[in-house]
Amino acid sequence: MLFPEGGNVTASRRARRIDSLRESGLDDLADRAAAMPHVMAPHAGGFATALEALESRGRAGAVLVVAHTGLERLVTVRDIWRELPMDKTIVLGGWVTPIADLPPDPEQRAGWLFDQWGLVDAWIQQRTPADPTTR
């Protein structure tokens, strides 16, 4: 199990991640990340390392991408404490891709991962109330 975003989404973390992509010369991925307001750009390196480890051992597997809504306001311990008792509705979605169906090249796999995050972003957008105070 990986958490390729590396942390909960906040405006400053999201901006730093986009800046980091630009500083690494990955302007295309930075542009894609900037176009996804509900998620942070994933770290493709850890994802690639995990896949390579499976493949080097000859193991089959699959990638399960999970999206959720309902926890957007829970970023800090204080937020969690404030929301107790929890009366939130949490909605989960997900999709599976066999590793054999992924592109073989690491750069293409990074693009594939960003494609998945684009799907997550769109999925969240469809489930986000227009009034952010109702989250």
C-alpha positions as CSV (number, residue, x, y, z in Angstrom):
1,M,0.0,0.0,0.0
2,L,1.4,3.4,-1.0
3,F,0.2,6.9,-0.3
4,P,1.8,8.5,-3.4
5,E,0.7,12.0,-2.5
6,G,2.8,11.8,0.7
7,G,0.4,13.7,2.9
8,N,-3.0,15.2,3.2
9,V,-3.9,17.9,0.7
10,T,-3.4,21.5,1.9
11,A,-3.0,24.5,-0.4
12,S,0.6,25.0,0.7
13,R,1.6,21.3,0.3
14,R,0.0,21.2,-3.1
15,A,1.8,24.4,-4.2
16,R,5.2,23.0,-2.9
17,R,4.7,19.8,-4.8
18,I,3.9,21.6,-8.0
19,D,7.0,23.9,-7.5
20,S,9.1,20.7,-6.8
21,L,8.0,19.2,-10.1
22,R,9.0,22.4,-11.9
23,E,12.3,22.6,-10.2
24,S,13.0,19.0,-11.3
25,G,12.3,20.0,-14.9
26,L,9.0,18.1,-15.0
27,D,7.0,21.1,-16.3
28,D,4.4,18.8,-18.1
29,L,3.7,17.0,-14.9
30,A,3.6,20.3,-12.9
31,D,1.0,21.7,-15.4
32,R,-1.1,18.5,-15.0
33,A,-0.8,18.8,-11.2
34,A,-1.8,22.4,-11.2
35,A,-5.0,21.5,-13.2
36,M,-6.1,19.0,-10.5
37,P,-7.4,21.2,-7.6
38,H,-8.6,18.4,-5.4
39,V,-5.5,16.3,-5.1
40,M,-1.7,16.7,-4.7
41,A,0.5,15.4,-7.4
42,P,1.7,11.9,-6.7
43,H,5.3,11.0,-6.2
44,A,6.0,8.7,-9.1
45,G,9.4,7.5,-7.8
46,G,8.0,5.5,-4.9
47,F,5.3,4.0,-7.1
48,A,7.9,3.0,-9.7
49,T,10.2,1.5,-7.0
50,A,7.3,-0.6,-5.6
51,L,6.4,-1.9,-9.1
52,E,10.0,-2.7,-9.9
53,A,10.3,-4.7,-6.7
54,L,7.3,-6.8,-7.6
55,E,8.4,-7.3,-11.1
56,S,12.0,-8.2,-10.1
57,R,10.6,-11.0,-8.0
58,G,8.4,-12.2,-10.9
59,R,5.3,-11.4,-8.9
60,A,2.0,-10.5,-10.5
61,G,-0.1,-7.9,-8.9
62,A,-2.4,-5.0,-9.5
63,V,-2.7,-1.3,-8.7
64,L,-5.8,-0.3,-6.8
65,V,-6.4,3.4,-6.9
66,V,-8.7,4.6,-4.1
67,A,-10.5,7.9,-3.9
68,H,-12.5,9.3,-1.1
69,T,-14.6,12.3,0.0
70,G,-15.9,13.3,3.4
71,L,-12.6,13.9,5.2
72,E,-11.5,17.1,3.5
73,R,-11.7,19.2,6.7
74,L,-9.6,16.7,8.7
75,V,-6.0,17.9,8.2
76,T,-4.6,18.4,11.7
77,V,-5.1,16.6,15.0
78,R,-7.1,19.7,16.1
79,D,-9.4,19.2,13.2
80,I,-10.0,15.6,14.1
81,W,-10.7,16.5,17.7
82,R,-13.1,19.2,16.7
83,E,-15.1,16.8,14.5
84,L,-15.6,14.2,17.2
85,P,-18.0,12.5,17.4
86,M,-17.6,11.8,13.7
87,D,-20.8,12.3,11.8
88,K,-19.4,12.5,8.4
89,T,-20.4,10.5,5.4
90,I,-17.3,9.0,3.7
91,V,-17.7,8.0,0.1
92,L,-15.1,5.6,-1.4
93,G,-14.4,4.8,-5.0
94,G,-11.7,2.8,-6.7
95,W,-10.5,1.0,-9.7
96,V,-8.0,-1.7,-10.4
97,T,-5.4,-2.1,-13.1
98,P,-3.2,-5.3,-13.4
99,I,0.5,-4.4,-13.4
100,A,0.8,-6.3,-16.7
101,D,-1.5,-3.6,-18.3
102,L,0.7,-0.7,-17.2
103,P,3.2,0.9,-19.6
104,P,6.6,-0.6,-19.3
105,D,8.7,2.6,-19.4
106,P,9.1,4.5,-16.0
107,E,8.3,7.9,-17.7
108,Q,5.1,6.4,-19.2
109,R,4.2,4.9,-15.8
110,A,4.5,8.4,-14.2
111,G,2.2,9.7,-16.9
112,W,-0.2,6.8,-16.2
113,L,-0.1,7.6,-12.5
114,F,-0.9,11.2,-13.2
115,D,-3.8,10.0,-15.4
116,Q,-5.2,8.1,-12.5
117,W,-4.9,11.2,-10.2
118,G,-6.8,13.1,-12.9
119,L,-9.5,10.5,-12.6
120,V,-9.5,10.9,-8.8
121,D,-9.7,14.6,-9.1
122,A,-12.7,14.4,-11.5
123,W,-14.3,11.8,-9.2
124,I,-14.0,14.1,-6.2
125,Q,-15.2,17.1,-8.2
126,Q,-18.4,15.2,-9.0
127,R,-19.0,14.6,-5.3
128,T,-18.0,18.0,-3.9
129,P,-20.8,20.3,-2.8
130,A,-20.8,23.8,-4.3
131,D,-20.9,25.2,-0.7
132,P,-17.6,24.1,1.0
133,T,-19.1,24.6,4.5
134,T,-21.3,21.6,3.9
135,R,-18.4,19.2,3.5
